[in-house]
Amino acid sequence: PADHAAVQACADAVRAEGPVTHRLPLLSGRVVAVRCTPVDGSDGVLVEMIVEDAAAGCGNARAADTGTALEWPLLVVGEPGSGRTTEARSALGRDTNTLDATDVLRQGEHAWVTGMTALLASDGPPLIIENIQLLSEPVTALLTSRLRATARRAVLTSTPGEHLEKEHASLVALCNARRDLIPLRRRPYEVPRFAEQMLADLGGAGRPRLTADSLRILAVQPWPGNLAELRRVIQTVAGARSTGDIVPADLPASHRGVPGPASPFRQAEREVIVAAIEAARGNKLQAARALGVSRSTLYNRMRALRIT
């Protein structure tokens, strides 16, 4: 059912986007190339699938990207809940230290800088520095200088936004590699697989099963909280039903509705705006200039089209 729902999500998206090809990992471990093409004169979609060699799929691509050829530091950029920490640990391995900028609020800048300096001055396992978007410009400058001198491998995580080109630009420039995580709402075909995996991770004999209808409904949700939000929903439904089928009525009321189909014009407008913002690395002013509109007009259209 998860694979069927994933293919359905691919087909639903093609009506607004035109012909598109996705590489889709199936629950069996196989990887298929799914090409969806609208059928002229109808609402139908032609779906073609080509089975790829699983050994040459996503796993090898990740290994090549995270091996010794990768230069450090690495910057991982993504929305809250999009899996920044998981990506960082995947790049560095299990044995890591973590330094979180959210602790600045609790410890104060002086104590946080003291701890950061001690970590980067000593030998030890690789370091994950979380949430650099919360650092002030003076602390950013200090961290940049310490990273230049350290022998430790490091991965920095951040939310997207204009701050990467302004107050945190020195850290971004220092990083020799960057990975931008795609929000979950822009890859609905992966939601069914993630949902099944999260349910399996909860363990337990006779665990409940997500029906195909439930998976299809989950795939079309906007997921502003990304993977973290999906995980909370799966934990909620698994806690309410320990066995049997999880049907749409078992889903939280907030995640039970199916959004009505948007017009092709609005879908196209949304995609153009999202692409312009991504090309500008989150800089809304640059994106507005590229689109030939004012920044206030861009923000108005973003609100209307629910672009976060």
C-alpha positions as CSV (number, residue, x, y, z in Angstrom):
1,P,0.0,0.0,0.0
2,A,2.8,2.5,0.7
3,D,4.3,1.9,-2.7
4,H,0.9,2.4,-4.4
5,A,0.3,5.6,-2.4
6,A,3.7,6.9,-3.4
7,V,3.1,6.3,-7.1
8,Q,-0.4,7.9,-6.8
9,A,1.3,11.0,-5.3
10,C,3.7,11.1,-8.2
11,A,0.7,10.9,-10.7
12,D,-1.2,13.6,-8.8
13,A,1.7,16.1,-8.9
14,V,2.2,15.7,-12.7
15,R,-1.1,17.3,-13.6
16,A,0.3,20.7,-12.6
17,E,4.0,20.2,-13.3
18,G,4.0,18.3,-16.7
19,P,6.1,15.2,-17.4
20,V,8.3,14.4,-14.5
21,T,10.6,11.5,-13.4
22,H,11.2,10.5,-9.8
23,R,13.6,8.0,-8.3
24,L,11.5,6.1,-5.9
25,P,12.9,3.7,-3.3
26,L,10.3,0.9,-2.6
27,L,9.7,-0.8,0.7
28,S,11.3,-4.0,-0.8
29,G,14.6,-2.1,-1.1
30,R,14.4,-1.8,-4.9
31,V,14.7,1.6,-6.5
32,V,12.5,2.4,-9.5
33,A,12.5,5.3,-11.9
34,V,8.9,6.5,-12.1
35,R,8.1,8.6,-15.1
36,C,4.6,10.3,-15.2
37,T,3.2,11.9,-18.3
38,P,-0.2,13.6,-18.7
39,V,-2.4,11.9,-21.3
40,D,-3.6,14.5,-23.8
41,G,-7.3,15.1,-23.9
42,S,-8.0,13.4,-20.6
43,D,-7.4,13.5,-16.8
44,G,-5.3,10.4,-17.1
45,V,-1.6,10.0,-16.4
46,L,0.7,7.4,-18.0
47,V,3.0,5.9,-15.4
48,E,6.1,4.1,-16.5
49,M,8.4,2.3,-14.1
50,I,12.0,1.1,-14.7
51,V,13.6,-1.0,-12.0
52,E,17.1,0.1,-11.2
53,D,20.0,-1.8,-9.6
54,A,19.4,-1.2,-5.8
55,A,23.2,-1.4,-5.3
56,A,23.7,1.5,-7.6
57,G,20.8,3.5,-6.1
58,C,20.6,6.0,-3.3
59,G,23.0,4.2,-0.9
60,N,26.1,4.4,-3.2
61,A,25.3,8.0,-4.0
62,R,25.3,8.9,-0.3
63,A,28.5,6.9,0.2
64,A,30.3,8.8,-2.6
65,D,29.0,12.1,-1.2
66,T,30.0,11.5,2.4
67,G,33.3,9.6,2.0
68,T,36.8,10.9,2.5
69,A,36.6,13.1,-0.6
70,L,34.1,15.4,1.2
71,E,35.8,18.5,2.4
72,W,34.9,20.0,5.8
73,P,33.1,21.8,7.3
74,L,29.8,20.7,5.8
75,L,26.7,23.0,6.0
76,V,23.3,21.3,6.2
77,V,20.4,23.7,5.5
78,G,16.7,22.7,6.0
79,E,13.5,23.8,7.6
80,P,12.7,22.8,11.2
81,G,11.9,19.1,11.3
82,S,13.4,18.3,7.9
83,G,16.1,16.0,9.3
84,R,19.1,18.2,9.6
85,T,20.5,16.3,12.6
86,T,20.0,13.0,10.9
87,E,21.8,14.2,7.8
88,A,24.7,15.5,9.9
89,R,25.0,12.2,11.8
90,S,24.9,10.3,8.5
91,A,27.8,12.3,7.2
92,L,29.9,12.0,10.3
93,G,29.0,8.6,11.8
94,R,27.7,7.7,15.2
95,D,30.5,8.9,17.4
96,T,30.0,12.7,17.5
97,N,29.9,15.6,19.9
98,T,27.1,18.1,19.6
99,L,27.2,21.8,20.2
100,D,23.7,23.5,20.0
101,A,23.3,27.2,19.6
102,T,19.9,27.0,21.4
103,D,22.0,26.6,24.6
104,V,23.2,30.2,24.2
105,L,19.8,31.3,25.7
106,R,20.3,29.1,28.7
107,Q,24.0,29.4,29.3
108,G,24.7,32.9,28.0
109,E,27.1,33.8,25.2
110,H,30.3,33.9,27.4
111,A,29.8,30.3,28.7
112,W,28.7,29.0,25.3
113,V,31.8,30.5,23.6
114,T,34.1,29.1,26.3
115,G,32.7,25.6,25.8
116,M,32.9,25.9,22.0
117,T,36.5,27.1,22.2
118,A,37.5,24.2,24.4
119,L,35.8,21.6,22.1
120,L,37.4,23.0,18.9
121,A,40.9,23.3,20.6
122,S,41.0,19.7,21.6
123,D,41.2,16.4,19.8
124,G,38.1,14.2,19.7
125,P,35.3,12.9,17.6
126,P,33.6,15.0,14.9
127,L,31.4,17.9,16.0
128,I,27.9,18.8,15.0
129,I,27.1,22.5,15.5
130,E,23.3,22.9,15.5
131,N,21.2,25.9,14.7
132,I,23.8,28.5,13.7
133,Q,21.0,30.8,12.7
134,L,20.6,31.7,16.4
135,L,24.2,33.0,16.8
136,S,24.9,36.7,17.0
137,E,27.5,38.3,14.6
138,P,30.3,38.5,17.2
139,V,29.8,34.8,18.2
140,T,29.6,33.9,14.5
141,A,33.0,35.6,13.9
142,L,34.6,33.7,16.9
143,L,33.2,30.4,15.7
144,T,34.5,31.0,12.2
145,S,38.0,31.7,13.5
146,R,38.0,28.6,15.7
147,L,36.7,26.4,12.9
148,R,39.6,27.6,10.7
149,A,42.1,26.4,13.3
150,T,40.5,23.1,14.4
151,A,41.5,19.6,13.1
152,R,38.1,18.2,13.9
153,R,35.6,17.4,11.2
154,A,32.5,19.5,11.7
155,V,29.0,19.8,10.3
156,L,26.9,23.0,10.8
157,T,23.1,23.0,10.6
158,S,20.9,25.9,9.9
159,T,17.4,27.0,8.8
160,P,17.3,28.6,5.3
161,G,16.9,32.4,5.0
162,E,18.6,35.7,4.3
163,H,20.8,35.4,7.4
164,L,23.0,33.0,5.5
165,E,24.1,35.8,3.2
166,K,24.2,38.5,6.0
167,E,25.2,37.9,9.6
168,H,26.2,34.3,9.1
169,A,27.9,34.7,5.7
170,S,31.4,34.2,7.1
171,L,30.4,30.7,8.3
172,V,28.7,29.8,5.0
173,A,31.8,30.9,3.1
174,L,34.0,28.7,5.3
175,C,32.0,25.6,4.5
176,N,33.5,23.5,1.7
177,A,30.3,21.6,1.1
178,R,26.6,22.3,1.5
179,R,23.4,20.2,1.4
180,D,20.0,21.7,1.1
181,L,17.2,19.5,2.4
182,I,14.0,19.5,0.4
183,P,10.8,20.2,2.5
184,L,8.5,17.2,2.9
185,R,5.6,18.9,1.2
186,R,7.6,19.0,-2.0
187,R,8.2,15.3,-2.1
188,P,4.8,13.8,-1.3
189,Y,5.7,10.5,-3.0
190,E,8.1,9.8,-0.1
191,V,5.6,10.3,2.7
192,P,4.0,6.8,2.5
193,R,7.5,5.1,2.8
194,F,8.5,7.4,5.7
195,A,5.2,6.7,7.4
196,E,5.5,2.9,7.1
197,Q,9.1,3.1,8.4
198,M,8.2,5.2,11.4
199,L,5.4,2.9,12.2
200,A,7.7,-0.1,12.0
201,D,10.3,1.7,14.2
202,L,7.7,1.8,17.0
203,G,8.0,-2.0,17.1
204,G,5.7,-4.4,19.0
205,A,4.1,-7.6,17.8
206,G,0.8,-7.2,15.9
207,R,1.4,-3.5,15.3
208,P,-1.3,-1.7,13.3
209,R,-1.2,-1.2,9.5
210,L,-1.8,2.0,7.5
211,T,-4.4,1.4,4.8
212,A,-3.8,2.7,1.3
213,D,-6.5,5.4,1.8
214,S,-4.7,6.6,4.9
215,L,-1.4,6.7,3.2
216,R,-2.8,8.7,0.3
217,I,-4.3,11.3,2.6
218,L,-1.0,11.6,4.5
219,A,0.8,12.1,1.2
220,V,-1.2,15.3,0.3
221,Q,-0.8,17.1,3.7
222,P,1.2,20.3,3.7
223,W,3.6,19.2,6.5
224,P,4.9,22.5,7.7
225,G,6.7,20.6,10.5
226,N,8.2,18.2,8.0
227,L,9.5,14.8,9.2
228,A,9.1,15.7,12.9
229,E,5.4,16.5,12.3
230,L,4.9,13.2,10.4
231,R,6.5,11.3,13.2
232,R,4.2,12.9,15.8
233,V,1.2,12.0,13.8
234,I,2.4,8.3,13.4
235,Q,3.0,8.1,17.2
236,T,-0.4,9.5,17.9
237,V,-2.3,7.0,15.7
238,A,-0.1,4.1,16.9
239,G,-0.9,5.0,20.4
240,A,-4.6,5.1,19.8
241,R,-4.8,1.8,17.8
242,S,-2.4,-1.0,18.8
243,T,-3.6,-3.6,16.2
244,G,-5.6,-3.7,13.0
245,D,-5.9,-1.2,10.2
246,I,-5.4,2.5,10.6
247,V,-8.2,4.0,8.5
248,P,-8.6,7.7,7.6
249,A,-11.0,8.1,10.5
250,D,-8.1,7.2,12.9
251,L,-6.0,10.0,11.7
252,P,-5.9,13.2,13.8
253,A,-8.6,15.7,12.6
254,S,-5.9,18.2,11.7
255,H,-4.4,15.7,9.2
256,R,-7.6,14.0,7.9
257,G,-8.8,16.4,5.2
258,V,-7.8,16.2,1.6
259,P,-7.1,19.6,0.1
260,G,-9.1,20.5,-3.0
261,P,-7.2,20.5,-6.3
262,A,-5.6,23.8,-7.0
263,S,-5.9,25.4,-10.4
264,P,-3.0,24.8,-12.8
265,F,-2.3,28.5,-12.8
266,R,-1.9,28.7,-9.1
267,Q,0.2,25.6,-9.0
268,A,2.5,27.0,-11.7
269,E,2.7,30.4,-9.9
270,R,3.6,28.6,-6.7
271,E,6.4,26.6,-8.3
272,V,7.9,29.6,-10.0
273,I,8.0,31.5,-6.7
274,V,9.5,28.6,-4.8
275,A,12.1,28.1,-7.5
276,A,13.0,31.8,-7.4
277,I,13.5,31.8,-3.6
278,E,15.6,28.6,-3.8
279,A,17.7,30.2,-6.6
280,A,18.2,33.2,-4.3
281,R,19.2,31.0,-1.4
282,G,16.2,32.2,0.6
283,N,16.9,35.9,0.0
284,K,13.4,37.3,-0.6
285,L,14.6,40.6,-2.0
286,Q,16.7,39.0,-4.6
287,A,13.9,36.6,-5.5
288,A,11.4,39.5,-5.9
289,R,13.9,41.3,-8.2
290,A,14.3,38.2,-10.3
291,L,10.5,37.9,-10.6
292,G,10.1,41.5,-11.5
293,V,7.9,42.3,-8.5
294,S,8.2,44.3,-5.2
295,R,9.1,42.4,-2.0
296,S,5.7,43.3,-0.5
297,T,4.0,41.7,-3.6
298,L,6.1,38.6,-3.2
299,Y,5.2,38.3,0.5
300,N,1.5,38.7,-0.4
301,R,1.6,36.0,-3.0
302,M,3.6,33.7,-0.6
303,R,0.8,34.1,2.0
304,A,-1.9,33.5,-0.6
305,L,-0.2,30.4,-1.9
306,R,0.8,29.2,1.6
307,I,4.5,29.2,0.9
308,T,6.4,29.1,4.2
